[in-house]
Amino acid sequence: MTITEPDPGLTHPAPERGGSPLRRTLGVLALDIAVPTGAYYVLQALGFGVVASLAISSALAGVRVLWSLARERHADAVALFVLVVTVVSIPVSFVVGSPQLMLAKEELGIPPMGLYLLVSGLRGIPGMTAMIRPWVARTTALDAAFGRLIARPGGELTRAVCRTQIVYGLVFLATSATRLTLIFTLPIDTAVWVSGLVLPAGIVLAILAAIPFTGRAGALVEAEAGAEGGPR
């Protein structure tokens, strides 16, 4: 999957001031686990088949993506990819009749994303500025400082962003391998909830493992904003 980054030197929209990006991320992850997993077990209790239960619970995840897109009025690449994979995987799973393939549908995108982040990070190409920016630049002055720093090729902020995405790339690849192993070795009723926890747990692990680099990025941005003499 190709992820296109905007020119980091361009003016960025005013940062959001409401709520912590980390809390929002963890909240979305919790919702993505609870809704499909809970729906699957409810449908099973109502007598639906395994594939039908997985298909309907996946469709609910797709509806959540559509609702988010309508609310935010912004179609980001990752959300659209999730929606497309969901729409394609449901009829394919009914034709093939494999609940394991239904559960494994996310692996169409996670490994390519992980590989992209890893390779681009190793090559010194910042590919996560859109994600990291609101975490470390939550005021107008800090956002402007971020834009100035990331526009400097090979600068310290660029290196911090690249090291962050190397961490995420490795975690995505590891979580994908773990999910596939669990999906195709565990009983399907167990694999539904266990595999559903792996990616969110991996993202939390990546957030924690990348703290030294995101922390460094935040310190660089604050120092740059302070050097300009503007209020933060």
C-alpha positions in Angstrom: 0.0 0.0 0.0 1.4 3.4 -1.0 1.2 6.2 1.6 1.6 9.7 0.1 3.0 12.3 2.4 2.3 16.0 1.8 5.1 18.4 1.4 6.3 18.8 5.0 7.2 22.4 4.4 3.7 23.4 3.5 1.4 25.2 6.0 -0.4 22.6 8.1 -3.9 23.1 9.4 -4.2 24.5 12.9 -3.5 21.8 15.5 -6.3 20.4 17.5 -6.4 21.4 21.1 -9.1 19.2 22.3 -8.1 15.9 23.9 -4.9 13.9 23.9 -4.0 12.2 20.5 -2.9 9.2 22.5 -6.3 8.9 24.3 -8.1 9.3 21.0 -5.9 6.6 19.4 -6.4 4.1 22.2 -10.2 4.9 22.2 -10.5 4.1 18.5 -8.5 0.9 19.0 -10.8 -0.2 21.9 -13.8 0.5 19.7 -12.3 -1.5 16.8 -11.8 -4.5 19.1 -15.1 -4.3 21.1 -17.6 -3.8 18.3 -16.7 -6.6 15.8 -15.7 -9.1 18.6 -18.9 -8.5 20.6 -21.0 -8.6 17.5 -19.5 -11.9 16.4 -20.3 -13.7 19.7 -23.8 -12.2 19.9 -24.5 -13.4 16.4 -23.2 -16.8 17.2 -25.5 -17.0 20.2 -28.4 -16.1 17.9 -27.6 -19.1 15.7 -25.8 -17.5 12.8 -23.0 -19.5 11.1 -19.3 -18.7 11.7 -18.7 -17.1 8.3 -22.0 -15.1 8.4 -21.1 -13.9 11.9 -17.7 -12.7 10.8 -19.1 -11.1 7.7 -21.7 -9.1 9.6 -19.3 -8.1 12.4 -16.8 -6.9 9.7 -19.5 -5.0 8.0 -20.1 -3.1 11.3 -16.4 -2.1 11.3 -16.9 -0.8 7.8 -19.9 1.2 8.9 -17.8 2.7 11.6 -15.2 3.8 9.0 -18.0 5.4 6.9 -19.4 7.2 9.9 -15.9 8.5 10.8 -15.3 9.7 7.2 -18.7 11.5 7.2 -18.1 13.1 10.5 -14.6 14.3 9.8 -15.2 15.0 6.1 -11.8 13.7 5.3 -11.0 10.5 3.5 -7.5 9.4 4.7 -5.8 6.5 2.8 -5.8 4.1 5.8 -9.6 4.4 6.5 -10.4 4.0 2.8 -8.2 0.9 2.6 -9.9 -0.7 5.6 -13.3 0.0 4.0 -12.2 -1.5 0.6 -10.7 -4.6 2.2 -13.9 -5.1 4.2 -16.2 -4.7 1.2 -14.1 -7.1 -0.9 -13.5 -9.7 1.8 -17.1 -10.3 2.7 -18.3 -11.8 -0.7 -15.0 -13.6 -1.1 -15.3 -15.2 2.3 -18.9 -16.4 1.5 -17.6 -17.9 -1.8 -14.6 -19.6 -0.3 -16.4 -20.4 3.0 -13.3 -19.9 5.1 -13.6 -18.1 8.4 -9.8 -18.0 8.7 -9.5 -16.0 5.4 -12.1 -13.6 6.7 -10.1 -13.1 9.9 -6.9 -12.7 8.0 -8.2 -10.0 5.6 -6.2 -7.2 7.4 -3.0 -9.0 6.5 -3.6 -7.7 2.9 -2.5 -4.3 4.1 -0.6 -4.5 7.4 2.6 -6.2 6.1 3.0 -3.8 3.1 2.4 -0.8 5.5 5.0 -2.2 7.9 7.5 -2.8 5.1 6.9 0.7 3.7 7.5 2.3 7.1 10.6 0.2 7.8 12.3 0.7 4.4 11.5 4.4 4.2 12.7 4.9 7.7 16.0 3.1 7.0 16.4 5.3 3.9 15.8 8.5 5.9 12.5 9.4 4.3 10.0 10.7 6.8 6.7 8.8 6.1 4.9 9.4 9.4 4.9 13.2 9.7 1.1 13.4 9.4 0.7 11.1 12.4 3.5 12.4 14.6 2.8 16.1 13.9 -0.3 16.5 16.1 1.3 14.5 18.9 4.3 16.9 19.2 2.9 20.1 17.8 -0.4 20.9 19.6 -0.3 24.7 19.3 0.1 27.1 16.3 3.7 28.1 17.3 4.8 24.4 17.8 3.2 23.4 14.5 5.1 26.2 12.7 8.3 25.0 14.3 7.6 21.4 13.3 7.1 22.6 9.7 10.4 24.4 9.7 12.4 21.5 11.2 10.9 18.8 9.0 11.6 20.8 5.9 15.4 20.5 6.6 16.6 17.4 4.8 18.6 15.1 7.1 17.8 17.2 10.2 17.4 15.9 13.7 13.6 16.0 13.5 13.7 14.0 10.3 16.0 11.4 12.0 13.6 11.2 15.0 10.6 10.6 12.7 12.4 8.0 10.7 13.5 6.1 13.8 9.9 6.2 15.0 8.6 4.7 11.8 11.3 2.0 11.9 9.8 0.9 15.3 6.3 0.9 13.8 7.4 -0.9 10.7 9.0 -3.7 12.8 6.0 -4.0 15.1 3.5 -4.1 12.2 5.5 -7.0 10.5 5.7 -8.9 13.8 2.1 -8.5 14.7 1.0 -9.6 11.2 3.1 -12.8 11.5 1.6 -13.4 15.0 -2.0 -12.9 13.9 -1.6 -15.3 10.9 -0.1 -17.9 13.2 -3.0 -17.6 15.7 -5.7 -17.5 13.1 -4.6 -20.7 11.4 -3.7 -22.7 14.5 -6.3 -21.8 17.1 -10.0 -22.9 17.1 -11.9 -20.2 15.2 -14.0 -19.1 18.3 -10.8 -18.5 20.2 -8.9 -17.0 17.3 -11.6 -14.3 16.9 -10.9 -12.5 20.1 -7.2 -13.5 20.5 -6.2 -12.3 17.0 -8.3 -9.2 17.5 -6.1 -8.1 20.4 -2.8 -8.6 18.6 -2.8 -5.5 16.4 -4.0 -3.0 19.0 -1.5 -4.5 21.5 1.2 -4.1 18.9 0.3 -0.5 18.3 0.4 0.2 22.0 3.8 -1.5 22.1 5.0 0.6 19.2 3.8 3.8 20.9 5.7 2.9 24.1 8.9 1.7 22.2 9.0 4.9 20.2 8.7 7.2 23.2 12.5 8.0 23.1 12.2 9.2 19.5 8.8 11.0 19.8 10.0 12.6 23.0 13.1 13.8 21.2 11.0 15.1 18.4 8.9 17.0 20.9 11.9 18.5 22.5 13.4 19.6 19.2 10.1 21.3 18.2 9.8 23.1 21.6 13.4 24.3 21.3 12.8 25.6 17.8 9.6 27.4 18.9 11.4 28.9 21.8 14.3 30.1 19.6 11.8 32.0 17.5 10.7 33.9 20.6 6.9 33.3 20.0 4.4 32.1 22.5 3.7 28.3 22.6 
